[in-house]
Structures are given as C-alpha cells and as structure tokens.
C-alpha cells in the first residue's frame, strides 16, 4: 500500500489533494486538526493499493457512487474498503452542512428523511440542491434523486420483460401482478410467461397455476437452447414476461442474460427489491443485478416495512426509476404503478396506496 500524509487549510482542500494524487480508491487511515503559528491546519493520512495491473486507476468518482470493479473477483473486500472511504468522506463533510442556510420547512424535511434511514450521501446531495436554490421545494429536489416511470404499456412498450431479484423478495408474484395490471389496461393483450427458475418447485407451481388461471401462456426454459425455442413459441404474444432465477456472486445478471441469449432481444429489466436490506447488502445486490438498457425498480412487501428511506437510497445509488410498488399478500389489488404523489405519501406519511384509496 502507498501511504502519504496530506495537509491543508481545510478538510475539503486536503481531500481534493488526496483525490488528485492517489485517486478515488484511496482509504483514509487517520485525520487530525491542529494549530500551527496560530492557524488551523488539517492533516489526513491516506493510502491506496497499487496492483501491478490496475486499469483506470485514479479515475475520479463522486462521494456517493463507487466505481464498479471489472469482474466479480474480490468484490466483497473491494466493497468493504470503498464503504470505509465513503464513511470517512461523509464524516469530514458533515460539519460543513449548515442547516441554518435552509428554510424551516426544508430543515424539518431533511431531518425527517435522516430519521427515516436516508443515507448520508443522499442527505448531502439533497442539502446541496436546497442550499443552491433558496426556497426550493423539497419534493421538486427529491424528484431529481428519485425518478418515477410508472408501470404501463405507454412507459414500458418493450415486448420482453425480465423480472430479476433475490430469492424471497416476491419476484414471481410481482411479475404476475404487473402482467395482470397490463391485462387490466389492455384486455386484448396476449401475454406469455417463460419460467427460467425451474429448480424451485413452489415458485414454479405458483407461476404455472396463476398463469393458467389468468389465460397467460406458460413455458419453461432451463438453458439457452430451450430459451431460444420458448422465445420462438411466444413470438405472437404482445408481451413476454421472463421470471429469472436468483443470481450468485459467481454469476451476475448480465452474465446470465448473455449465456441465455436474452441480451440479443430488445427487452426491459425490472429489479424486484424489498426494503429490509442494510446499505452494504443493498449495494452488493445492485452490483449483482446490474442490467443494460431500460431498467426499473419494483418495490415489494412495503406493508411489512416500518420506514421507507431505502426507496430513496436505492434510487439515488442505482440511478433507476421506480415503476411499481407492491403491498399485501393478495395477488390482485396489491400493486400500483408508481407516481410521485404516491411515493411522497409513502415516504413522508407512511401511507400505502390501499390506505389512501388509490
């Protein structure tokens, strides 16, 4: 590890020196403040690993987003180091946040979001937006952090839709709920399901049962050849929903799509998440399920959550729009296409659509 001590008149100045010389992968080892000749000085010791082959070393990144490693190897250790860097950066940046620059309404909203579990990165980003525009609406500023692209045929015209996410998140039922919502919007639509999660008996039987009850086509594809045949057999369908298996650290979603030949098809990917993961786990999952092209977030099990800061954190981290939210055990009347008023009521009032009559 290359270690060096930097000093300057302010912590921001020192961090800029570290970033310029050691790059964004630098780890803060220690920091202290002292007086020299009556003037305040800031000193930070930082270090960085210098592998023999390090493509793209030293490329700048923002404090809220980590650069993605080129492969899954070493992801866990790399991610832990990056989280330590972020924690140190935010610790140094927090004293610079002057809440008195905000209006009382803005200050109350920001403090509420912090209590709801919104991350330091989001808090700082929101504070900068509000401080730059005195009197700006908190909701308008949040809209730039939490994009919305409501589920429906107009916003999501792709014919093939992949539903991906960890086991136990309600991925299969979310796909069924979205398909039923699409059928409600356009009763004449021909919809088919391709199940690639063939090893789990319970989910497999549930999907097949409800697909038959709803007059959806149902096929299974365990490998690339059977996927090719399934896509050919569903060529006449207006919409095809693909239920994907859970991914492992050894094989992420992008690799699986390539292996199955799906990346050759125009498609949209919908990442199904529930708000019960901590920050480290959520970032690891976002890395594992990263997809190319049009992608959205579908939130499930919201009726079981006690706060909803995770919706803001993940939207900010992944830069993905929320398309739908799901709540309750029933298959019908338990999914709503996302809208800004709905998301704000959920975050600030903890009010689900079923409670507000939507």
Secondary structure, DSSP 8 states (H G I E B T S, - for coil): -EEEEEEESSHHHHHHHHHHHH-TT-EEEEEEEEEETTEEEEEEEEEE---SS-TTTT----TT-----SSSTTHHHHHHHHHHHHHHHHHHHHTT--GGGS-HHHHHHHHHHHHTT--HHHHHHHHHHHHHSTT--HHHHHHTTS-B--SSTTT---SEEEEE--TTS-HHHHHHHHHHHHHHH-TT--EEEEE--TT-HHHHHHHHHHHHHTT-EEEE-SSHHHHHHHHHHTTT-SEEEEE----BTTB-HHHHHHHHTGGGS-EEEEEEEETT--HHHHHHHHHHT--SSSEEEEEE-GGG-S--HHHHHHHHHHT-EEEEEE-SS-SSS-EEE--HHHHHHHHHH---HHHHT-
